[in-house]
């Protein structure tokens, strides 16, 4: 006898997330491609490349835009990828990977900057630029479906620039989900500064105030740091050539403490990449794959083997502490290697800073 439908009482099956890669592979713009990391392509704790690099999966979207670097893509507001290029067009494209719908977001007029840094905090998207600081709140509910209907109240808000001309080198969000840490490079000094900002609700929510509470030290990783609840630490990639191939983690300082000494940090005992002398490492990004008892990460690495074209390698792993307290890597698995399409040029930035989102 067939089962009776449960109707509205049945719980909806959770959507399985996938990795989305942004590649610069044609003259007029970029492509967004989808990769299922659950497919069994590689063996755990193995460095062997038994398979030849595959062709990239077909694009789920192609986006026409100027070739001015990988810094103008951001993931925010759930399952959306935003292309925030500075163009003469009035609106910016917003692609929802779940619905496969292309809509439009507010324009970026007056927000020109060479290499912006986008940081999602809670349900908002923050953008750092040269002498500029902006925030984009979640879009309001749509009352009608129009392809170019952007609500007037959905717009970028200009905030007080936090650090003048200083360049953001690394950033991380505190486990409280509202406090943003950002390290900046200071000209004329070997060590930069680290600032904190409470972006939560309150009297200053529309213009959060930055506090230089952690001066003369920087976060030990480059770019974003990802919080691992099991380690109770931020995990990221180092920017020091002497430690290339290792991951690092650092303790999370309290937002309320004013300290002049940097938080304790550790370097992984083993290398995650740059293990094979025959491979020329070009660049890498670290993608956080979600929370749980054991947090999983994906390394997105661009490399070259001999005279061959650049390839993109995906490696998943779990960071852990050894019994003696050292930082280690467990269940490292090479998911797949792909042949990278020819890019516009070696200096485009995509080889050194591959763009990937877990949505």
Protein Blocks (a to p, Z undefined) as FASTA:
>chain_A
ZZddebjmlccddddddddddddfbfklccdddddfkbcfbcehiabdfbccddddddfb
dcddddebjklgcceehjaccdfbdcfbfbdcdddfklopacddddfehiacfbdcddde
hjbccdddehiacddddddddfbdcfklccfklccdddddfkljaccfbdcddfklpacc
dddddehiabdcdddddfbgcjklmmccdddfbghiacfbehjadddfklopacdddfbf
klgoiacddddddfkbccfbdcdddddfbdfbhkbfkbccfbdcdddebecjbdcddddd
dddehjbccddddddddddddfkopacdehiacfbacdddddfbfknommmmccdddZZ
